[in-house]
Amino acid sequence: MKKVFFAWLVTLAAMVARAGIHTETVEYTQGDTPLEGYLAYDDAVTGIRPGVLVVHQWKGLGDYEKARAQMLARLGYVAFCADIYGKGIRPPTTAEAGMVATKYKTDRTLLRLRVNAGLDELKRNELVDRRKVAAIGYCFGGTAVLELARSGAELNGVVVFHGGLDSPTPADGHRIRCKVLCCAGADDPFEKPADLTAFEAEMHDANVDWRLYEYGGAMHSFTDWTADGSLPGALYNERADHRSWIDMKAFFGEIFQ
């Protein structure tokens, strides 16, 4: 699986070079904390265009999120990968990643500050049409973009890919001002039925424009081509990955009209 992944990255890099995709590391801050994000856009496109914030999984911003940003850039968007953990903090193991992710999941105020800092950095880019902005997140990042929406942030929509949908303060659903798309694995053992029920109630009670798509046979991390099952319950599913990307593009077509 890893050999296939790295071969795919080499192919992607070549495609990006041919397509004229500009990428760069971007340093920014949240309070006194230094952060290091990643920007991608097609420099062959002229004028302003929609912006998409990308939030990383539990091991921090890495090659996976950067590849997704490049894919978004090829669709004509300005993509910016946020750094929630801080510059240089990239947990190498699942045990360390779990500890760092838990820090933010148990402090939703801090999580919202960090993800809003990423959104602000995206909106500062002169190529971004501030009237057309969305955020997507994977796993931990899915939880982050949902908290971004719950913070009352101004954007058109958020897309959650196999992210935790639980909320310590369900009443915050009333602060959501954008559309919400959740893409979940029907066989995800980490998504508790009680959390799904509570999420649906939260969205309904707050009258949010939302939708939840479940993909049959898909487990946790179904979009992550590096998920090889070594973490029980987390496995890449090509069919679900492909379908959820199509669903995301259709969602963007709606919110960016």
Secondary structure as GFF3:
##gff-version 3
##sequence-region A 1 257
A	DSSP	alpha_helix	2	19	.	.	.	ID=ss1
A	DSSP	beta_strand	21	30	.	.	.	ID=ss2
A	DSSP	beta_strand	33	42	.	.	.	ID=ss3
A	DSSP	beta_strand	49	55	.	.	.	ID=ss4
A	DSSP	alpha_helix	63	74	.	.	.	ID=ss5
A	DSSP	beta_strand	78	81	.	.	.	ID=ss6
A	DSSP	alpha_helix	94	105	.	.	.	ID=ss7
A	DSSP	alpha_helix	108	124	.	.	.	ID=ss8
A	DSSP	beta_strand	128	138	.	.	.	ID=ss9
A	DSSP	alpha_helix	140	150	.	.	.	ID=ss10
A	DSSP	beta_strand	157	161	.	.	.	ID=ss11
A	DSSP	three_ten_helix	170	175	.	.	.	ID=ss12
A	DSSP	beta_strand	179	185	.	.	.	ID=ss13
A	DSSP	alpha_helix	193	205	.	.	.	ID=ss14
A	DSSP	beta_strand	210	215	.	.	.	ID=ss15
A	DSSP	alpha_helix	238	255	.	.	.	ID=ss16
###
